[in-house]
């Protein structure tokens, strides 16, 4: 029997995906222990540790102001609430009026 193939079927792909779990408390505890070890002189300060300290300082300073109850987010929520109120009033007004019936009659003609 002759086996002729005009195209090659693709083989299945194997993935080597290993999920990574991030535990914030564990990372903070590890960083805190390393900071204390550096203060006691057991670990040397490296460029990465200095960068991490600066990053942590900025994150703790600006995290609440950036994501929670800022004036801009309150203003945005107020605008959305006003828009919903306006659209609901318009829809109630149109529902109670004969305007929808007039439009439907004109479309059917």
C-alpha positions in Angstrom: 0.0 0.0 0.0 1.3 3.4 -0.9 1.0 6.2 1.7 0.9 9.5 0.1 0.5 12.7 2.1 0.0 16.0 0.6 0.1 17.9 3.9 1.5 17.2 7.3 -0.8 17.3 10.2 0.4 19.4 13.1 1.5 17.6 16.2 0.1 18.5 19.6 2.0 21.0 21.6 3.3 20.4 25.1 3.3 23.2 27.6 5.5 23.4 30.6 3.3 25.8 32.5 4.0 25.9 36.2 1.6 28.2 38.1 3.2 30.9 40.3 1.3 31.8 43.4 2.0 35.2 45.0 1.6 35.5 48.7 1.8 39.2 49.7 2.1 38.5 53.4 5.0 36.1 52.8 6.8 38.5 50.6 6.4 41.4 53.1 7.6 39.1 56.0 10.6 38.1 53.9 11.5 41.7 53.1 11.0 42.7 56.7 13.3 39.9 57.9 15.9 40.9 55.4 15.7 44.6 56.5 16.3 43.6 60.1 19.2 41.4 59.1 20.7 44.3 57.2 20.3 46.6 60.2 22.1 44.0 62.4 24.9 43.7 59.8 24.3 40.1 58.8 23.4 41.1 55.2 25.0 43.7 53.1 23.0 46.4 51.3 22.7 45.8 47.6 21.4 48.0 44.9 18.3 45.8 44.6 17.5 46.1 48.3 17.8 49.9 48.1 15.5 50.0 45.1 13.0 47.8 46.9 13.1 50.0 50.0 12.4 53.1 47.8 9.6 51.3 46.0 8.0 50.2 49.2 8.1 53.7 50.6 6.4 55.2 47.6 3.8 52.3 47.4 2.8 52.8 51.0 2.6 56.6 50.6 0.5 56.7 47.5 -1.5 53.5 47.5 -4.5 54.8 49.4 -4.6 58.1 47.6 -4.4 56.5 44.2 -7.1 53.9 44.6 -9.5 54.9 47.3 -12.1 57.7 47.5 -10.2 60.3 45.6 -12.0 63.5 44.6 -11.8 62.5 40.9 -13.4 59.1 41.5 -16.2 60.7 43.6 -16.8 63.2 40.8 -16.9 60.4 38.3 -19.4 58.4 40.4 -21.5 61.6 40.7 -21.5 62.1 36.9 -22.5 58.4 36.3 -25.3 58.7 38.9 -26.6 61.9 37.2 -26.5 60.3 33.8 -28.4 57.3 35.0 -31.0 59.5 36.7 -31.4 61.6 33.6 -31.8 58.6 31.3 -34.3 57.0 33.6 -36.4 60.2 33.8 -36.4 60.5 30.0 -37.4 56.8 29.6 -40.3 57.2 32.1 -41.5 60.4 30.4 -41.5 58.6 27.0 -43.2 55.5 28.4 -46.1 57.6 29.8 -46.5 59.8 26.7 -48.0 59.0 23.3 -44.7 59.8 21.5 -43.8 56.1 21.2 -47.2 55.3 19.7 -46.8 58.2 17.2 -43.4 56.9 16.1 -44.6 53.4 15.7 -47.6 54.5 13.6 -45.4 56.5 11.3 -42.9 53.6 10.9 -45.8 51.2 10.0 -47.0 53.6 7.2 
